[in-house]
């Protein structure tokens, strides 16, 4: 019988890696909304809330992008 390799839990993944994944998801989401990488990075930058701790900023931007996407007209 084969043993399955358990996937690492979020507590085993360094916070910097998790933060990088969230930043990547935010930029990709913004890109899908804008169609342009430069516009996507500008949109992400405009959504950053400097009052939040740095570790929460990317997640907040991603949440805001999801909210924007949900309120956009569907094709």
Short mmCIF file of the C-alpha atoms (twelve columns), coordinates in Angstrom:
data_MODEL
# 
_entry.id   MODEL 
# 
loop_
_atom_site.group_PDB 
_atom_site.id 
_atom_site.type_symbol 
_atom_site.label_atom_id 
_atom_site.label_alt_id 
_atom_site.label_comp_id 
_atom_site.label_asym_id 
_atom_site.label_seq_id 
_atom_site.Cartn_x 
_atom_site.Cartn_y 
_atom_site.Cartn_z 
_atom_site.pdbx_PDB_model_num 
ATOM 1  C CA . UNK A 1  0.000   0.000  0.000   1 
ATOM 2  C CA . UNK A 2  1.376   3.424  -0.974  1 
ATOM 3  C CA . UNK A 3  1.713   6.136  1.592   1 
ATOM 4  C CA . UNK A 4  0.431   9.510  0.541   1 
ATOM 5  C CA . UNK A 5  2.661   12.497 1.118   1 
ATOM 6  C CA . UNK A 6  0.634   14.949 3.111   1 
ATOM 7  C CA . UNK A 7  0.588   18.434 1.684   1 
ATOM 8  C CA . UNK A 8  2.223   21.012 3.918   1 
ATOM 9  C CA . UNK A 9  -0.222  22.871 6.086   1 
ATOM 10 C CA . UNK A 10 -0.266  26.645 6.027   1 
ATOM 11 C CA . UNK A 11 1.586   26.632 9.351   1 
ATOM 12 C CA . UNK A 12 4.525   24.880 7.661   1 
ATOM 13 C CA . UNK A 13 4.713   27.322 4.729   1 
ATOM 14 C CA . UNK A 14 6.684   30.493 5.419   1 
ATOM 15 C CA . UNK A 15 4.578   33.650 5.632   1 
ATOM 16 C CA . UNK A 16 6.631   35.277 2.873   1 
ATOM 17 C CA . UNK A 17 5.638   32.481 0.463   1 
ATOM 18 C CA . UNK A 18 1.966   32.810 1.357   1 
ATOM 19 C CA . UNK A 19 2.198   36.585 0.937   1 
ATOM 20 C CA . UNK A 20 3.805   36.127 -2.498  1 
ATOM 21 C CA . UNK A 21 0.978   33.833 -3.588  1 
ATOM 22 C CA . UNK A 22 -1.639  36.367 -2.488  1 
ATOM 23 C CA . UNK A 23 0.186   39.195 -4.285  1 
ATOM 24 C CA . UNK A 24 0.376   37.081 -7.446  1 
ATOM 25 C CA . UNK A 25 -3.347  36.296 -7.225  1 
ATOM 26 C CA . UNK A 26 -4.137  39.977 -6.737  1 
ATOM 27 C CA . UNK A 27 -2.133  41.018 -9.794  1 
ATOM 28 C CA . UNK A 28 -3.639  38.243 -11.924 1 
ATOM 29 C CA . UNK A 29 -7.148  39.209 -10.808 1 
ATOM 30 C CA . UNK A 30 -6.449  42.866 -11.559 1 
ATOM 31 C CA . UNK A 31 -5.038  41.857 -14.952 1 
ATOM 32 C CA . UNK A 32 -8.230  39.964 -15.769 1 
ATOM 33 C CA . UNK A 33 -10.221 43.087 -14.875 1 
ATOM 34 C CA . UNK A 34 -8.070  45.574 -16.770 1 
ATOM 35 C CA . UNK A 35 -6.489  43.583 -19.586 1 
ATOM 36 C CA . UNK A 36 -3.165  45.319 -19.065 1 
ATOM 37 C CA . UNK A 37 -0.308  44.523 -16.719 1 
ATOM 38 C CA . UNK A 38 0.561   48.168 -16.129 1 
ATOM 39 C CA . UNK A 39 -3.092  49.010 -15.422 1 
ATOM 40 C CA . UNK A 40 -3.310  45.966 -13.147 1 
ATOM 41 C CA . UNK A 41 -0.341  47.034 -11.051 1 
ATOM 42 C CA . UNK A 42 -1.682  50.613 -10.903 1 
ATOM 43 C CA . UNK A 43 -5.077  49.305 -9.760  1 
ATOM 44 C CA . UNK A 44 -3.477  47.121 -7.086  1 
ATOM 45 C CA . UNK A 45 -1.378  50.063 -5.887  1 
ATOM 46 C CA . UNK A 46 -4.439  52.296 -5.671  1 
ATOM 47 C CA . UNK A 47 -6.242  49.733 -3.496  1 
ATOM 48 C CA . UNK A 48 -3.497  49.371 -0.882  1 
ATOM 49 C CA . UNK A 49 -4.655  50.494 2.557   1 
ATOM 50 C CA . UNK A 50 -1.617  51.883 4.363   1 
ATOM 51 C CA . UNK A 51 -3.439  51.671 7.695   1 
ATOM 52 C CA . UNK A 52 -3.420  47.859 7.576   1 
ATOM 53 C CA . UNK A 53 -0.412  45.849 8.722   1 
ATOM 54 C CA . UNK A 54 1.783   44.966 5.752   1 
ATOM 55 C CA . UNK A 55 1.054   41.244 6.059   1 
ATOM 56 C CA . UNK A 56 -2.679  41.910 5.497   1 
ATOM 57 C CA . UNK A 57 -2.432  44.434 2.676   1 
ATOM 58 C CA . UNK A 58 -2.238  41.956 -0.224  1 
ATOM 59 C CA . UNK A 59 -5.215  39.978 1.074   1 
ATOM 60 C CA . UNK A 60 -7.215  43.187 1.459   1 
ATOM 61 C CA . UNK A 61 -6.358  44.215 -2.110  1 
ATOM 62 C CA . UNK A 62 -7.386  40.783 -3.393  1 
ATOM 63 C CA . UNK A 63 -10.669 40.965 -1.474  1 
ATOM 64 C CA . UNK A 64 -11.370 44.414 -2.925  1 
ATOM 65 C CA . UNK A 65 -10.582 43.167 -6.457  1 
ATOM 66 C CA . UNK A 66 -13.009 40.276 -5.990  1 
ATOM 67 C CA . UNK A 67 -15.650 42.746 -4.853  1 
ATOM 68 C CA . UNK A 68 -15.034 44.905 -7.952  1 
ATOM 69 C CA . UNK A 69 -15.252 41.839 -10.209 1 
ATOM 70 C CA . UNK A 70 -18.548 40.733 -8.685  1 
ATOM 71 C CA . UNK A 71 -20.124 44.155 -9.334  1 
ATOM 72 C CA . UNK A 72 -19.015 44.381 -12.960 1 
ATOM 73 C CA . UNK A 73 -21.552 43.621 -15.658 1 
ATOM 74 C CA . UNK A 74 -21.325 40.083 -16.975 1 
ATOM 75 C CA . UNK A 75 -20.862 39.502 -20.718 1 
# 
